[in-house]
């Protein structure tokens, strides 16, 4: 017989609670295989493609593009046995009554206090019980939906009512995804409504009646232009929402101190020009950021405090013997900070290649959530925008962030004479709980010295 399974939205990265459906790659009636990409979602960290856990036929999509779904809520129903034999016909009403059972009609109360819905029998009356979930880090277990009892004559494919995972002891109102989205857009609490549809299902009309608004009301949430005020309103979600929260948390948790240093990087730019023509660097995109990254990981050896973490819960400072270097990157979805793992073990050439690959993936919006977690120190390259410097805000959990400014031709005193040199400004923000002024100044001076004279690197 047909076997219907619902695939719940998995937690694609530690701590995520919701994601937005971006694009479906399948539709009802499509045949899918195991690990076939079926949907692209956007979490608070990145865009992620989800594979299908089973083979079968898509029965229904339970969430629409643009809809935000909580982790654990089913997003698709798949018939994993589409060629199975049909289930036995349901007993006739008379026979059912004689046996003390019910016919299972929509809205009718079934044994155990359940109400027959469009699929299965809906939530059981009384307090709901939920088995404790084991924290394995894997995607939530798939919910198996009982197929509807077919009538003697062939029936069309079942329609599934998508409801969120029920909280322990909580009532879950029955409504389809479009109705839930409408209610969310209009600020209507579905728990306060009584459904007029079969089996108590809440309809679009029920939501509209609750607010006395026309059916087109949900467009107000996604129609960003108001011709009357010439304003544009965009929902705060995804990467922008996560970035904003992280910056607020950091700014009001870690006491920031920012120091500035102006550096003559002419020797660095001359070395860059020579290396670009060297056979071993042929085809490598060697940028000033690569030199800055190398300088940061070298300077962190002498001042490990900038690579440490303040653990308030444990009342400890955690020193790291590795450098997971974060690089702030502007993408169409907002600011992300992917990491170069073990950057301190890389040569200048390896860093240049890693940074180029990192930037390409970030611009395409394909940075995985795992690549944006557990950084130790960050560089933000504001110079690519023609900006001289800034006062960067720490990434949560880190103790230092360096801003690399634009490199400009400027007058500079060399051996008592004014000459035109390549000048760059650096700005270092650090957590004053972990890094004292002396340590922050030493680190910034070391980075500047390495950029001003790359040969100094030989002394480390």
C-alpha positions in Angstrom: 0.0 0.0 0.0 1.2 3.6 -0.4 3.5 4.8 2.3 3.4 8.5 3.0 6.3 10.2 4.7 6.8 13.8 5.7 10.3 15.3 5.6 10.7 17.9 8.5 13.0 20.9 8.1 16.4 19.8 9.5 18.7 21.8 11.7 21.4 22.5 9.1 23.7 24.2 11.6 23.9 24.2 15.4 21.5 26.6 17.0 19.3 27.4 14.0 15.6 27.5 14.7 14.1 28.4 11.3 14.8 28.9 7.6 13.1 30.5 4.6 12.1 28.4 1.6 13.9 29.9 -1.4 13.2 27.5 -4.3 11.6 24.1 -4.8 13.3 21.9 -7.4 10.4 19.4 -7.4 6.6 19.5 -7.7 3.8 17.2 -6.8 3.8 14.1 -9.0 7.6 14.2 -9.6 9.6 11.1 -9.0 12.6 11.6 -6.7 15.6 9.6 -5.7 17.7 9.4 -2.5 20.0 12.4 -2.1 18.4 14.3 -5.0 18.3 18.0 -4.3 14.7 18.9 -3.7 14.7 22.4 -2.2 17.0 25.4 -1.5 16.5 27.1 1.9 18.1 30.2 3.5 19.0 30.0 7.1 20.4 32.8 9.3 23.8 31.8 8.1 23.7 30.8 4.4 21.7 29.3 1.5 21.6 25.5 1.8 20.4 22.8 -0.6 18.6 19.9 1.0 18.7 16.4 -0.4 15.7 14.0 -0.3 16.1 11.2 2.3 13.9 8.8 0.4 13.0 7.6 -3.1 9.4 7.9 -4.2 6.8 10.3 -5.6 6.2 13.8 -4.3 2.6 14.0 -3.0 2.5 17.6 -1.7 4.8 20.6 -0.9 3.9 21.8 2.5 5.6 25.2 2.4 5.7 27.9 -0.2 8.7 29.9 -1.6 9.2 32.9 0.7 7.7 31.2 3.7 9.7 30.9 6.9 9.5 27.5 8.5 10.6 26.4 12.0 13.0 23.5 12.4 11.1 20.2 12.7 8.1 21.3 10.7 7.3 19.1 7.7 7.9 20.7 4.4 7.2 17.9 1.9 5.2 14.7 1.7 6.5 11.8 -0.3 4.9 8.4 -1.2 7.8 6.0 -0.8 5.8 3.0 -2.1 3.8 4.4 -5.1 3.5 1.0 -6.7 2.2 -0.7 -3.6 -1.1 -2.5 -3.5 -4.2 -0.6 -2.5 -5.4 -0.8 1.1 -8.5 -2.9 1.9 -11.7 -0.9 1.3 -13.1 0.8 4.4 -16.1 -0.9 6.0 -19.5 0.4 5.1 -21.1 2.7 7.6 -23.6 0.1 8.8 -20.9 -2.5 9.3 -18.8 0.1 11.1 -21.6 1.0 13.5 -22.3 -2.7 14.1 -18.7 -3.2 15.0 -18.7 -0.2 17.3 -16.3 1.7 15.1 -16.7 4.9 13.0 -16.7 5.4 9.2 -13.9 8.0 9.5 -15.7 10.8 7.8 -14.1 14.3 7.9 -14.9 16.0 11.2 -16.2 12.8 12.9 -14.8 11.8 16.3 -12.9 8.6 16.1 -11.9 6.0 18.8 -9.5 7.5 21.3 -11.0 11.0 20.9 -9.4 11.8 17.6 -11.0 13.9 14.9 -10.9 12.6 11.3 -9.1 15.2 9.1 -8.0 15.2 5.4 -5.3 12.7 6.2 -5.1 10.5 9.2 -7.2 11.5 12.3 -5.6 14.7 13.5 -4.3 15.4 17.0 -5.6 13.2 19.8 -7.7 14.9 22.5 -6.3 15.6 25.9 -2.7 16.3 26.8 -0.3 15.5 24.0 2.7 13.3 24.7 6.0 13.6 23.0 8.9 11.2 23.1 12.1 12.9 24.3 14.4 13.8 21.4 18.0 12.6 21.4 20.4 15.3 20.5 22.4 13.5 17.8 23.0 16.4 15.6 21.2 14.7 12.7 18.1 15.9 10.9 14.8 15.3 12.8 13.2 11.9 12.3 10.7 11.8 9.5 7.1 11.7 10.4 5.1 8.9 8.7 1.6 9.9 7.7 -1.0 7.2 7.7 -2.6 7.0 4.2 -6.3 7.8 4.0 -8.8 4.9 3.9 -9.7 4.7 0.2 -13.3 4.5 -0.9 -14.4 1.5 -3.0 -13.9 3.6 -6.2 -10.5 5.0 -7.1 -9.8 8.3 -5.3 -7.4 11.1 -6.2 -4.1 11.6 -4.4 -4.6 12.6 -0.8 -4.3 16.3 0.3 -2.2 16.8 3.4 -2.9 19.5 6.0 0.5 20.8 7.1 0.6 21.6 10.8 3.7 22.5 12.8 5.2 20.0 15.2 3.1 20.2 18.3 4.7 21.5 21.5 4.3 19.2 24.5 0.8 19.8 25.8 0.0 22.4 23.2 -2.9 22.8 20.8 -2.0 22.9 17.2 -4.6 24.6 15.0 -5.2 22.9 11.6 -4.5 25.0 8.6 -2.7 24.8 5.2 0.6 26.6 4.6 -0.9 29.4 2.6 -3.5 30.1 5.4 -0.7 30.0 8.0 1.3 32.5 6.0 -1.7 34.8 5.6 -2.4 34.7 9.3 1.3 35.5 10.1 1.3 38.4 7.6 -1.9 39.8 9.1 -0.9 39.2 12.7 -3.7 36.8 13.4 -3.2 34.1 16.1 -4.6 30.9 14.7 -5.0 29.5 18.2 -7.8 32.1 18.7 -9.8 31.0 15.7 -12.4 28.2 15.2 -12.0 26.6 11.9 -15.1 26.5 9.6 -13.6 23.9 7.3 -14.0 20.1 7.5 -12.8 18.7 10.7 -12.2 22.2 12.1 -9.6 23.2 9.5 -9.0 27.0 9.5 -9.7 28.5 6.1 -8.6 31.6 4.4 -12.0 33.1 5.0 -11.7 32.5 8.7 -8.5 34.5 8.8 -9.9 37.3 6.7 -13.0 37.5 8.8 -10.9 37.9 11.9 -9.3 41.1 10.7 -12.1 42.2 8.3 -9.5 42.5 5.5 -9.6 41.6 1.8 -7.9 38.5 0.6 -5.1 40.5 -1.0 -3.9 41.7 2.4 -0.9 39.4 2.6 0.6 41.1 -0.4 1.3 44.1 2.0 4.1 42.1 3.6 6.0 41.5 0.4 5.0 44.6 -1.6 7.8 46.9 -0.4 6.9 50.1 -2.3 4.3 52.6 -0.9 3.6 55.2 -3.6 2.0 57.5 -1.0 5.1 57.8 1.2 7.8 56.8 -1.2 9.2 54.4 1.4 10.5 50.9 0.9 10.0 48.3 3.7 11.9 45.0 3.6 11.3 42.2 6.2 14.3 41.6 8.5 15.2 38.0 8.1 17.9 35.5 7.1 21.5 36.7 7.0 20.6 40.3 7.7 18.6 39.3 10.9 21.4 37.1 12.1 24.1 39.7 11.4 22.2 42.5 13.2 21.6 40.3 16.3 25.3 39.3 16.4 26.5 42.8 16.1 24.2 44.1 18.9 25.2 41.2 21.1 28.9 41.9 20.5 28.7 45.7 20.9 26.9 45.5 24.2 28.8 42.5 25.6 32.5 43.0 24.8 34.1 46.3 25.8 35.5 47.4 22.4 38.8 49.4 22.0 39.9 50.5 18.6 43.5 51.5 17.7 44.7 52.9 14.3 48.0 52.7 12.5 49.2 54.2 9.1 51.7 52.1 7.3 54.0 52.5 4.3 53.3 49.3 2.4 55.5 50.1 -0.6 57.8 47.2 0.0 54.9 44.8 0.2 53.4 46.0 -3.1 56.9 45.7 -4.7 57.2 42.1 -3.5 53.7 41.4 -4.7 54.6 42.6 -8.2 57.7 40.3 -8.2 55.8 37.3 -6.9 53.1 37.6 -9.5 55.7 37.1 -12.2 57.3 34.1 -10.4 56.5 30.7 -11.9 55.2 29.3 -8.6 52.6 32.0 -8.4 51.4 31.8 -12.0 47.6 31.7 -12.0 47.4 32.7 -8.3 45.3 35.8 -7.4 47.8 37.4 -5.1 46.0 40.3 -3.3 47.1 42.7 -0.5 44.5 40.8 1.6 46.7 37.7 1.3 49.7 39.6 2.7 47.5 41.0 5.5 46.2 37.5 6.3 49.8 36.2 6.5 50.8 39.1 8.7 47.9 38.5 11.1 48.6 34.8 11.7 52.3 35.5 12.2 51.7 38.4 14.6 49.2 36.3 16.6 52.0 33.9 17.5 53.6 36.7 19.6 50.3 38.0 21.0 48.1 34.9 21.4 45.6 37.0 23.5 44.1 38.4 20.2 43.3 34.8 19.2 41.7 33.9 22.5 38.0 33.7 23.6 36.3 35.0 26.8 34.1 32.2 28.2 31.8 34.0 30.6 29.9 30.9 31.5 33.0 29.0 32.6 34.8 32.1 33.9 37.8 31.3 31.7 39.8 32.7 28.9 40.3 30.0 26.2 43.6 30.3 24.3 43.6 28.6 20.8 46.7 27.0 19.4 45.3 27.4 15.9 44.0 30.3 13.8 40.6 30.0 12.0 40.8 33.2 10.2 37.5 34.9 9.4 37.2 37.1 6.3 34.2 39.5 6.2 32.6 39.2 2.8 29.8 41.3 1.2 27.2 39.1 -0.6 23.8 39.7 -2.2 22.3 38.3 0.9 24.3 40.4 3.3 27.5 40.3 5.3 28.9 36.8 6.0 32.2 35.8 7.6 33.5 32.5 6.3 36.6 31.0 7.8 40.0 29.9 6.5 40.7 26.9 8.7 44.2 26.5 10.2 45.3 29.6 8.3 48.4 29.7 10.5 49.7 26.5 8.8 49.4 27.9 5.3 52.0 29.5 3.1 51.4 32.8 1.4 50.5 31.0 -1.8 48.1 28.7 0.0 46.4 31.6 1.8 46.0 33.4 -1.5 44.3 30.4 -3.1 42.1 29.8 -0.1 41.0 33.5 0.0 40.1 33.5 -3.7 38.0 30.3 -3.3 36.3 31.6 -0.2 35.4 34.9 -1.9 34.0 33.1 -5.0 31.8 30.8 -2.9 30.6 33.7 -0.7 29.6 35.8 -3.7 27.6 32.9 -5.1 25.8 32.6 -1.8 26.9 29.0 -1.4 29.0 29.3 1.8 27.9 26.5 4.1 26.9 27.2 7.7 29.8 25.1 8.9 32.3 27.3 7.1 31.0 30.4 9.1 31.3 28.9 12.6 34.1 28.8 15.2 36.4 31.6 14.0 39.2 32.9 16.2 40.1 36.3 14.6 38.7 38.3 11.6 39.9 40.6 8.9 37.5 43.0 7.2 38.9 44.5 3.9 37.1 47.9 3.7 39.8 49.0 1.3 38.1 47.3 -1.7 35.4 49.9 -1.4 37.9 52.8 -1.4 37.5 53.4 2.3 40.6 54.4 4.4 39.6 52.7 7.6 36.8 52.2 10.1 36.0 50.9 13.6 35.0 47.3 13.1 32.8 45.4 15.6 34.0 42.1 16.9 32.4 38.9 15.8 30.8 37.2 18.8 33.2 34.8 20.5 36.3 36.5 19.1 38.7 39.0 20.7 40.0 40.9 17.8 39.2 42.1 14.3 41.4 44.0 11.9 40.2 46.5 9.2 42.4 46.8 6.2 42.0 50.2 4.5 42.6 51.3 0.9 46.2 51.5 -0.4 46.8 55.0 -1.8 49.7 57.0 -3.3 50.5 59.6 -0.7 53.4 61.8 0.3 55.6 60.1 2.9 58.8 61.1 4.6 61.6 58.7 3.7 65.2 59.3 5.0 64.3 63.0 5.6 62.8 63.5 2.1 59.2 63.6 1.0 58.4 60.9 -1.5 55.3 59.3 -3.0 54.6 56.0 -1.3 51.9 53.3 -1.1 50.1 54.1 2.2 47.5 52.0 4.0 45.6 52.5 7.3 44.9 49.7 9.7 42.3 49.6 12.5 42.2 47.0 15.2 39.2 46.5 17.5 39.7 44.2 20.5 37.9 42.9 23.5 39.5 44.8 26.5 38.5 42.0 28.8 41.0 39.7 27.1 43.4 42.0 25.4 45.1 44.9 27.3 46.2 48.1 25.6 49.9 46.9 25.5 49.0 43.6 23.9 46.6 45.2 21.3 49.2 47.8 20.4 52.0 45.2 20.1 49.9 43.1 17.8 48.9 46.0 15.6 52.5 47.2 15.4 53.6 43.7 14.4 51.1 43.5 11.6 52.1 46.9 10.4 55.8 46.0 10.5 55.2 42.8 8.5 53.3 44.8 5.8 55.9 47.6 5.8 58.8 45.2 5.4 57.8 41.6 4.5 61.4 40.5 5.1 60.7 40.8 8.9 58.6 37.7 8.6 61.9 35.8 8.4 62.5 36.7 12.1 59.3 35.0 13.3 
